[in-house]
Amino acid sequence: MRSLTRRVLLDTRYTLVGFPTTLIGFVLMIAGFAAGVGTAVVWIGVPLLAGTLMVARGFADAERGWLSDVLRRPPVRPRYKPAPPGAGRFRRLINPLTSGQSWLDLLHGILNLPFAIIAFVLTVVFWAIPVAGLTYPLYGLVTSRIPGNTELPELLGLGDSYGVNVIFYVSIGLVFTLLMPFVVRGAALLRSGLGRALLTGVAELQERIDDLAQGRAAAVSAEANALRKLERDIHDGPQQRLVSLAMELSRAQRQLAKDPDAARATLTAAIGATRETLDELRALSRGIAPPILSDRGLAPALAALAGRCTVPVDLDVQTVERYQAAVENAVYFVCAETLTNVAKHSRATVCTIQLVRIGDVLMLTIGDDGVGGAHVAKGHGLAGLADRLRAVDGELTVQSPDGGPTMIVAEVPCG
């Protein structure tokens, strides 16, 4: 109830206060634009137009603040084109003329007036009728006794007694009270729609473009880091083993003629080293494209990761759906890297993994009872996970105070 009352009051403030503000802005902008265009041929109009656009920007900023309350979203302010570095005084003066958003602000200030009028009238009517109807028992004692006064119920043939009038007007007041929140909300949305389109639409589009650019950069960074890690792992592991294996085989070749028993022992050791190298290569390949993930999905793939972890894992997978390859790969990679960090650094005795779908978001939650201290700062392993998630519009949240416990949540859109 408190939330509904607050919403009605915010919408009412927007439509009532916004009308005189819009009217003042309309007069100033029309006058400034007309004067600027009319005198542009003698260059006096150019500064006038620039000043009018700055006035429009001020009114637009006020409207954006109100839109934040009405639309229940953070305020969005577009980036206005700045003057070039080293520009002269006149160039800086007329700089608003070069910004497309400035002209949208002016267009909004002119077109907004009829919407503001409609919203204002609807709000006033649907506030006035409930107030007048519900308070009739107070002032009706006076009006019903005025000689020659004819009440509306009497005109409708319902009677002319005070009791009939009270029932009639209070009933109307109650009906309009029930309708008032919806009508006032509709009036506010009617007016705010134009503001959202002209004042924040370009900014929201620019934010989306920036997010996509950051996502692409994050994907490139994540892949580059993954390749460097793979190269380092191959150099430190299988490559060294293969060098050692080649040396063992060369020694066995020299021993064949002189000491067959020693050569046999060397070959046996080389075969063992070959198996270890193959196991290490398989482990590395799982981090790139695990066959179980592409063939059977996330649930079996995460179960395999949990089974290989040296820390006991409590796995809870509440979705068996198949998702886009990019989504599944991101979730698998986050889980694999996090379990590796848990095994190496956390000193945990137990780890929990939960995978659940909430609406259009796939949520992976990994917790452990270790020493904590994990964070996503640059230079740490979790930074790469955050980059990989940003590549699929995902988000990584880390709660890991010193002393533990640690909770890592990865949210990935999957709709």
Stockholm file with secondary structure:
# STOCKHOLM 1.0

chainA/1-415         MRSLTRRVLLDTRYTLVGFPTTLIGFVLMIAGFAAGVGTAVVWIGVPLLAGTLMVARGFADAERGWLSDVLRRPPVRPRYKPAPPGAGRFRRLINPLTSGQSWLDLLHGILNLPFAIIAFVLTVVFWAIPVAGLTYPLYGLVTSRIPGNTELPELLGLGDSYGVNVIFYVSIGLVFTLLMPFVVRGAALLRSGLGRALLTGVAELQERIDDLAQGRAAAVSAEANALRKLERDIHDGPQQRLVSLAMELSRAQRQLAKDPDAARATLTAAIGATRETLDELRALSRGIAPPILSDRGLAPALAALAGRCTVPVDLDVQTVERYQAAVENAVYFVCAETLTNVAKHSRATVCTIQLVRIGDVLMLTIGDDGVGGAHVAKGHGLAGLADRLRAVDGELTVQSPDGGPTMIVAEVPCG
#=GR chainA/1-415 SS CHHHHHHHHHHHHHHHHHHHHHHHHHHHHHHHHHHHHHTGGGTSHHHHHHHHHHHHHHHHHHHHHHHHHHHTSCCCCCCCCCCCTTCCHHHHHTGGGGCHHHHHHHHHHHHHHHHHHHHHHHHHHHHHHHHHHHTHHHHHHHHTTSTTCCCHHHHTTSCCSHHHHHHHHHHHHHHHHHHHHHHHHHHHHHHHHHHIIIIIHHHHHHHHHHHHHHHHHHHHHHHHHHHHHHHHHHHHTHHHHHHHHHHHHHHHHHHHHHCHHHHHHHHHHHHHHHHHHHHHHHHHHHHHCCHHHHHHCHHHHHHHHHHHCSSCEEEEECCCCCCCHHHHHHHHHHHHHHHHHIIIIICCSCEEEEEEEETTEEEEEEEECSCCCCCCCTTSHHHHHHHHHHTTTCEEEEECCTTCCEEEEEEEECC
#=GC SS_cons         CHHHHHHHHHHHHHHHHHHHHHHHHHHHHHHHHHHHHHTGGGTSHHHHHHHHHHHHHHHHHHHHHHHHHHHTSCCCCCCCCCCCTTCCHHHHHTGGGGCHHHHHHHHHHHHHHHHHHHHHHHHHHHHHHHHHHHTHHHHHHHHTTSTTCCCHHHHTTSCCSHHHHHHHHHHHHHHHHHHHHHHHHHHHHHHHHHHIIIIIHHHHHHHHHHHHHHHHHHHHHHHHHHHHHHHHHHHHTHHHHHHHHHHHHHHHHHHHHHCHHHHHHHHHHHHHHHHHHHHHHHHHHHHHCCHHHHHHCHHHHHHHHHHHCSSCEEEEECCCCCCCHHHHHHHHHHHHHHHHHIIIIICCSCEEEEEEEETTEEEEEEEECSCCCCCCCTTSHHHHHHHHHHTTTCEEEEECCTTCCEEEEEEEECC
//
